[in-house]
Amino acid sequence: MSAEFGRRRGAQGRISQWLRGRRPARLEEDAGDGGREAMLLAAAAAGLPMAPAAHPLGYRCSCDRVGCPTPARHPVSFAWQTQSTTDRAQVERWVRHQPQANFITATGMVHDVLDVPRGAGEEALGRLLEAGVEVGPVAVTGDGRMLFFTLTRGTPEDEDEWWPCELDCRPETMDEHPGLRWHCRGSYVLLPPARLPGEKSVEWVQGPEHPLPDPLSLLEVLTDACARHARDETELAGWPHRG
């Protein structure tokens, strides 16, 4: 193992400890005092459109699909794009009438999300904050991802400029930026606080009170961290590294 690789692992461990210190109260602690509703309403007030999503039933999904491939991670309605809203009264009704529901936020209308492996995200976040870059809202997921919320690169008034989610980082840049997904038009992510099967969760590291940054201000550091993360995983696995 190279000295550089060891130094990065040590720095990443320190960043992980720092993140744990910054993290707000866990979802199960918030649920009894209205904290969950307040956090969702804060996200709506910040302009993040949301809609109800499935929730975990043990290790299964609350939907009726046998062998659901994305348990507790998907909207409950096929009309989620038109259903998504920031209306406070509607969000309150959903939260109070569906107390177990997770919520998704639809990307490509107001905001996009840069979705990276958690190890790469922690490295990038540390570098960005040390450089004084305004990062904006950031979430971590219990299944090993980190979500960076940014302004969208397109608007409904400028539809020709929308970047379809199916094209994120493909085909020409996927090898250069392994592990990165750019959620924009036609996509969604789970909105914190959310629960995943196996008592995992999705939580804010920095909440929606932070202004949304331009994604291009984060992209270079994130893609570099993803490339480092991929090389590190290859080295750990003992596979030969190409390039």
Residue pairs with C-beta under 8 A, 6 or more apart in sequence:
1 235
2 235
5 232
5 235
8 123
8 228
8 232
9 232
11 123
11 126
12 119
12 122
12 123
12 126
15 122
15 123
15 125
15 126
16 122
18 126
19 122
19 125
19 140
19 205
22 205
22 206
23 140
23 203
23 204
23 205
24 30
24 203
24 204
24 207
25 35
26 201
26 203
27 36
27 193
27 194
27 195
27 201
27 203
29 35
30 36
30 39
30 193
35 193
36 95
36 193
37 92
37 95
37 96
39 192
39 193
39 204
39 207
40 50
40 91
40 95
40 103
40 191
40 193
41 88
41 91
41 92
42 207
42 208
42 209
43 50
43 105
43 191
43 192
43 208
44 50
44 85
44 86
44 87
44 88
44 91
45 86
45 88
45 208
46 137
46 208
46 209
47 86
47 110
47 111
48 86
48 105
48 110
48 111
48 149
48 191
48 208
49 84
49 85
49 86
49 105
49 106
49 109
49 110
50 84
50 85
50 86
50 91
50 103
50 104
50 105
50 106
50 191
51 75
51 76
51 77
51 80
51 83
51 84
51 85
51 103
51 104
51 106
52 75
52 76
52 77
52 94
52 98
52 101
52 102
52 103
53 72
53 73
53 74
53 75
53 76
53 101
53 102
53 103
53 104
53 190
53 194
54 61
54 62
54 63
54 68
54 71
54 72
54 73
54 74
54 75
54 76
54 101
54 102
55 61
55 62
55 72
55 100
55 101
55 102
55 195
56 62
56 71
56 72
56 195
56 196
56 197
56 198
58 197
59 71
59 197
59 198
60 68
60 71
60 197
61 68
61 70
61 71
61 72
61 74
61 197
62 72
62 100
63 71
63 74
63 76
68 74
71 196
71 197
72 102
72 194
72 195
72 196
72 197
73 102
73 190
73 196
74 104
75 83
75 104
75 188
76 101
77 83
80 104
80 106
80 188
81 106
81 186
84 104
84 105
84 106
84 109
84 188
85 91
94 101
94 103
95 101
102 190
102 191
102 194
102 195
102 202
103 190
103 191
103 194
104 188
104 189
104 190
104 191
105 111
105 188
105 189
105 190
105 191
106 187
106 188
107 113
107 152
107 165
107 183
107 184
107 185
107 187
107 188
107 189
108 152
108 154
108 162
108 163
108 165
108 183
108 184
108 185
108 186
108 187
109 152
109 155
109 156
109 185
110 151
110 152
110 212
111 149
111 150
111 151
111 152
111 212
112 149
112 150
112 151
112 152
112 153
112 182
112 183
112 184
112 215
113 147
113 148
113 149
113 150
113 182
113 183
113 187
113 189
114 147
114 148
114 150
114 180
114 181
114 182
114 183
114 215
114 218
114 219
114 222
115 145
115 146
115 147
115 148
115 180
115 181
115 182
115 183
115 189
116 124
116 145
116 146
116 148
116 179
116 180
116 181
116 222
116 225
116 226
116 229
117 144
117 145
117 146
117 179
117 226
117 229
118 140
118 141
118 144
118 145
118 146
119 229
119 232
120 146
120 179
120 222
120 225
120 226
120 228
120 229
121 138
121 140
121 145
121 146
121 147
121 148
121 222
121 225
122 146
123 225
123 228
123 229
124 218
124 221
124 222
124 224
124 225
125 135
125 138
125 146
125 205
127 221
127 225
128 135
128 218
128 221
129 135
133 213
133 217
133 218
133 221
134 210
134 211
134 213
134 217
135 148
135 206
135 210
135 213
135 218
136 148
136 149
136 150
136 206
136 210
136 211
136 212
136 213
137 148
137 149
137 204
137 206
137 207
137 208
137 210
137 212
138 146
138 147
138 148
138 149
138 204
138 205
138 206
139 146
139 147
139 149
139 189
139 192
139 202
139 203
139 204
139 205
140 146
140 147
140 202
140 203
140 205
141 147
141 190
141 196
141 200
141 201
141 202
142 196
142 198
142 200
142 201
142 202
143 196
143 200
146 205
147 189
148 215
148 218
148 222
149 208
149 212
150 212
150 213
150 214
150 215
150 218
151 212
151 213
151 214
151 215
152 184
153 161
153 162
153 163
153 184
153 215
154 161
154 162
154 163
154 184
154 185
155 161
155 162
162 184
162 185
163 182
163 184
163 185
164 184
164 185
164 186
165 182
165 183
165 184
165 185
165 186
165 187
166 186
168 180
168 181
168 182
168 183
168 184
169 177
169 180
169 181
169 182
176 223
176 227
177 223
177 226
177 227
178 226
178 227
178 229
178 230
179 226
179 229
179 230
180 222
180 223
180 226
182 215
183 189
190 202
191 202
192 202
192 203
192 204
193 201
193 202
193 203
193 204
194 201
194 202
195 201
195 202
196 202
231 241
234 240
234 241
235 241
